[in-house]
């Protein structure tokens, strides 16, 4: 399964699941990365970390380690 961390700038995908049951997974869900939502990668830092996403009409930046936990 592909993760958000593997998408390139300009690519879109639909969230399938968030891995884990810890506080980071809960926080990702609270930020709107719930199953079924569409996400688009709109940018990234020079070294690729963090990545900037557009989700639910707002922009969100995630570290690669966090983006790897979101299956699309």
ChimeraX attribute file (.defattr): number of C-alpha atoms within 10 A of each C-alpha:
attribute: neighborCount
match mode: 1-to-1
recipient: residues
	/A:1	6
	/A:2	14
	/A:3	19
	/A:4	26
	/A:5	22
	/A:6	13
	/A:7	16
	/A:8	15
	/A:9	15
	/A:10	10
	/A:11	12
	/A:12	17
	/A:13	17
	/A:14	16
	/A:15	19
	/A:16	18
	/A:17	17
	/A:18	22
	/A:19	15
	/A:20	11
	/A:21	8
	/A:22	8
	/A:23	9
	/A:24	14
	/A:25	18
	/A:26	14
	/A:27	11
	/A:28	18
	/A:29	15
	/A:30	10
	/A:31	12
	/A:32	14
	/A:33	23
	/A:34	16
	/A:35	15
	/A:36	12
	/A:37	14
	/A:38	16
	/A:39	21
	/A:40	20
	/A:41	22
	/A:42	17
	/A:43	17
	/A:44	18
	/A:45	10
	/A:46	8
	/A:47	7
	/A:48	14
	/A:49	16
	/A:50	19
	/A:51	24
	/A:52	19
	/A:53	23
	/A:54	16
	/A:55	16
	/A:56	14
	/A:57	8
	/A:58	8
	/A:59	13
	/A:60	16
	/A:61	18
	/A:62	17
	/A:63	14
	/A:64	17
	/A:65	12
	/A:66	19
	/A:67	21
	/A:68	17
	/A:69	19
	/A:70	24
	/A:71	20
	/A:72	23
